[in-house]
């Protein structure tokens, strides 16, 4: 290298006042770097040199992972450190109060607040950092619950001013490790507390270990504070709600909206979430008291269910303004021995609605005085309402259609009362379009329209039931079936049984005494009625009437003292009446016209036509 080339040079101060020629290079002797000039910029443009990597006023270097080493971050505020040595060499900004160590034996979270932890770090600025590990659920729970009752209070003079504050403070306890026998916390509302908030949980949060109780027998709800929708799609604005797999705190007290007409909703569980209720607790006068949609579950299980003894009642959701219960799309409601009385059914038609695969258990519950229908199961909904009292419904007692199913059997005296569906303004038990209701031993007395009504292939099992005093005992049409063996239909004001259009009614050994208005039993248009050995006495007109291919089996029946005929067949209708007692009839014991047929061998009573003689009126075989 025999040729030596030198460029102009100078200090940093000299360079800052110098404008070099286009493309000229000069040497800054103070910073020992190169300046590139363009003929315009005073001082030119300084280049970065290797010795400036990681140095002050230089540029940060990168480690093998492509990250800037912590030592080069200087006083840039940060709270995440790679290793303990980095913490010990750091000056942490004063406004940072928690740091995080992401590797090494000391990995974890640290706070500058002395929490009593013996596991500490000291940064280069002299600050001590305490590991948060020692402030886990066990330690916090010991601080909060210094007493064995695991109790906090809400309200005047309590531990918290709002329920949400208490629940939020306790929510971390759900992370506790296994505790033999379980772990529970009670949040108790102080006397005079007014519920003016909502408890809404979501996304798998489990707060079921918390039970909200109250010192007062009934706690008022401020409806103006119930404003947040759990589901806009379903128009649900509940006091307590859960969605997306969450489990709400248990409702362990009785709440009430002061004015049902201004109320919002009660409890709601949607999308696989759940809400539990303690026995004899609930929400009175809610708009829609209980909702379980899309796999949600609402439950309350009082003691004594398996033993059959009444130890305590179930949930209380009386006085609902619209519905007491609504379950749909596999939503499930388990409220045996519940009180759901006096549901107004405003803008809806039923106190309990179960639809689209929903399931409701109301064993021995009371749903009296509904402003519409008591129970409705439709479109695959299933209601288990054995020994449930739905007396005095304004419309119908039990109703199932489109494949809905209700178990409404009565087998023993119910603590809810044995009212059954008596006093319904319309039908006591009603099925349509393949609906099914089991209603054996049912009390369906004094129904305004019909005690047992079936159409469209529906099925009612009403053996040993009682529809006495109703306007009509049984109505069946359109391939429907009513099984009512040994059932009472006494003193019906219009008719005991109407069977039309291929319907089938079993009334063997039944009783239809003193029918006051019309024919006691009529079978029409290919329908079939089995009333063998039944007692159908004192009918105002004919006791049995088969019309237009309708069939009646009445062997051994007692149809005495009918107002006109004991048994009458017309237009191809037929009656099997062997051993029939048709004495005391106002006209004849048996009679036919227009091709009617009666078989009445061993019958007692008079005949309107000569027996065993075929005529245009028909045929009486006897």
PyMOL commands that set and color helices and strands:
alter all, ss='L'
color gray80, all
select helices_A, chain A and resi 12-16+50-52+70-72+84-88+132-134+137-144+163-175+223-225+260-262
alter helices_A, ss='H'
color red, helices_A
select strands_A, chain A and resi 9-10+25-28+33-36+45-46+80-81+98-101+108-111+120-122+128-131+151-154+185-189+199-202+210-214+219-221+238-243+250-251+254-257+265-270+274-276+282-284+288-293+297-300+323-328+332-335+350-355+359-361+373-378+382-384+398-401+405-407+427-432+436-438+450-454+459-461+472-477+481-483+495-500+504-506+521-524+528-530+544-547+551-553+565-570+574-576+588-593+596-599+618-621
alter strands_A, ss='S'
color yellow, strands_A
deselect
rebuild
show_as cartoon
